Amino acid sequence: MSTDPVVIAIDGPSASGKSSVSRLVAEALNFRHVDTGSMYRAFTWKVLEAGIDPANKEQILDLMKKGRFECDFIEGGHGLRLRTRLDGIDPGEAIRSPKIEQYVSQVSAIPEVRAWLVQKQRDLADLGDLVVEGRDIGTVVFPKTPFKFYLDADPKVRAQRRARDQTAAGFSSGAAVESVQNAIAERDRKDSTRTTSPLKVADDAIRIDTSLHTPQDSADVVLKHIRSRYLERK
């Protein structure tokens, strides 16, 4: 039996269900859950907190080099989840705000920022088995993992989910689905067309349309594929 850590890559665009499904899969397998998007969001939060223009690459890279970016795992609602601290501060739910959503693609498109955080993501595998969600996990971060999934959903469904999440988090009193859908479409465009690590489907990924599925339904599909190929570990 291999002692190498198992990495399950779950990719997809915004509001495709990655986070909910990843947490459920991690809990079922007793793996650590890594939301790589939260790492990019946290750094974007730090950029804005420092008063840096997201277009100012030089200042962003200076912040990256001088700041302290720490990752560890803590107990969450679904087992062990990633915690990110910047200079000792955990920004918490502030990274989910519409303002962060507006600028995270711009900041995360900087090649040096991506390379820096991709290495931190790879280093997390030294701690044990992982369920890793993001946009380039199966294509760039862990391209050799045999467990790759790509989640997607109808654009309107995704917009409804994101609007509901923003309202629940207190960032709006009822976000308009149409405006949220436009923002998601723009985020998709930026993520899919960036030069470094664009959002795309890995050739060997299993695609799952979550439009009509509950998170548990989609998680069950992922778990079925994993267990059918790697029963000796469970």
N, C-alpha and C positions, 0 to 999 in steps of 0.2 A: 504493500500500500504506500502510495506517495505521501511524503510528509510536507511537500510544498503547499503553501497556502492556496486555497481555492478562491478565485475571484469571479463573481457573477456580475457581468456588465449589463446595465440597463440604461439604454440611451433613448432620446426622444426630445421633441420640442417642448416649449412651455405648456403647462397644464394638460399634458398628455396622460397624467396619472403616475409618472415615474416615482414620485416621493411616496405616495400612499402604498403603491405596489412594492417598492423596494423595502419599505419598513416591514410590511407583512411577511415578505420572503425572508428577510433577515431574522425576524422573530421566530419564524417556523423552523429555521435551520440553526438558530443560535449563532448567527454570524454577526459581525459588526456592520453597522450601516453607515455608508459614507455618501453624503450629499455634496458632490463636488461643486454644484452650483452655489451652495452656501459659502464656499471658500471664495469664489469670485465676487459674490455679493458682499461678503464681509470686507474684502479689500477695497471694493468700490465705495463702501460706506466710509472706510478710513480715508480714502482720497477726498471725499466730499467733506468729511469732518475736519480735515486739515485745510480746507479752503482752496483746494487745488482744482483748477479747470480740468475736466476729464479729457480735454484735447491736448493738455500740456504733457507730452510724453516724458520730457526730461525731468520734470518735477515728480512725476509718478514713479519713475525708475529710481530717483533719489530716495523717495519715501520707501520704496520696496527694499532698497539696500540698507537703509538705516533703521527701519522698524523691526519689531519683534513679532513674528507670526508663529503662533503655537497651535498645535492640534492634539487633542486627546479624545478619549471616549468616556462618556458618562451614561448613567442609566437614564433612559427616556421612556416614553409610553410604550415602545415596542422594542425593548432590549437596549443594547448599547448603541448610542448614536454619537456622531462626531460633534465635538465642541471646538469652535475656533475662537481664539483670543488674539487681539492685536494690541501690543504693548500692555498686556495684562487685562484688557477690557473685552468682555463678551458682548457684542452689540445686540444679541438676542433677536427679537422679532423685528427690530428696526431694519434689518436687511431685506424684509419682504415689502417694504414700502414702494409705492408707484415711482418715487423719485429714484430709488436704486434700480428699479426695473428699466427706467429710462436710460440710464447711463452704463449699466453693467456690460452690455455688449461692446460698447466703445472701449472701456477699460480692459476687458478680457481679450479683446482682439490684438492687444499689443503683444508681439511675439515673445518678448522677454518675460512679460507677466505670465503668459501661458506656460512657458518652459519652466519657470520658477515653481508654479503651483502644480504642474504635472509631476514634477519630481517629488514634491511633498505628498501627492496622492499615491505615487508608486511606493514611497517609503512606508506608507501605512500598512502595506501588505506584510511588512516585517512583524506586525503585531498579531497576525492570524488571518483567518478566513474572512472575506469581505463580500458584501453586496454593495456595488458602487454604481451610483446613478449620475448621469450627466449628458453631455452632448458628443463627446469624443472618446468615451471609455473603451468601446470595442474596436475603435479604429486607431487610436493614438496611445492612450494611457496604458491599457492592458490588451494589446492586439493579439496576444498569443492565448488568451483564455478561451477554452472551448465553449464557454457559457455566455453567449451574447444574445441580447434581446433588444428589440427596437419597438417602443410603444408610440402610438399616434392616435389621434381622434379627429372627428369632424371639427373644423375650425370654430363653428358656432358653439359646439359643446365645450370646447376648450375655453372659449371666451366666457361662457356661463360659469364654468368652474372657477376661473380666475376672478371674475367679478364677485362671486360668492365668497371666495377666500379673502379678498380685500375688505369686503364689508364685515366679515366675521372678525378680522384682525383689527378692525376699527380705523382703517385707513380711508374709508368713505362711508357715506350713509346710504349707499345704493348705487354702485358704479354702473354706468350705462354699458350694456353688453356690446353695443355697436362700437363705442370708443375703445373698449377693452380689446375687442376683436381686431381693430385697426392697429392697436399697439402691439398685439401679439404677432400680427402679420409682419410688422416692421422688424420686430425682434427676430422672427424666422428668417427674414431677408438678410439681415446683418449676419446672423449666425451661419447661414448657409453659404454666404458669398465671401466670408473673410478668408484671407490668404492662409493663415495658420490654423490648422485643426478645425476645418469647417464642420458644421453639423451635417452628417450624412449617414446612410445605413451601411453598416459593415456587410461585406459580401456574404458572410456566413451567419448573419444574425437572423433570429426567428422574429418575424414581425407580428405584432399583436395590435389589433384595433380595439381600443378601450371605449369607444363611443357609447356602446350599449351595455358595457360590463360594469359591475361593481368592482371596487378595488380588490375585493377578495376573489371574485371570479378571475380577474387577470392574474393575481398572485398564484392562484391554483394552476393556471396554465403554465406559468413559469416553473413552479415546483414540480409539475408532472414531467416536464422536459428534463429538468435537472436530475430528478430521482431516477428516471428511466435510463440515464446515461452514466450515473455515478452512484449507484446504489451501495457500493461497498463502503462509502464514507458515512452513510446514514444508518 
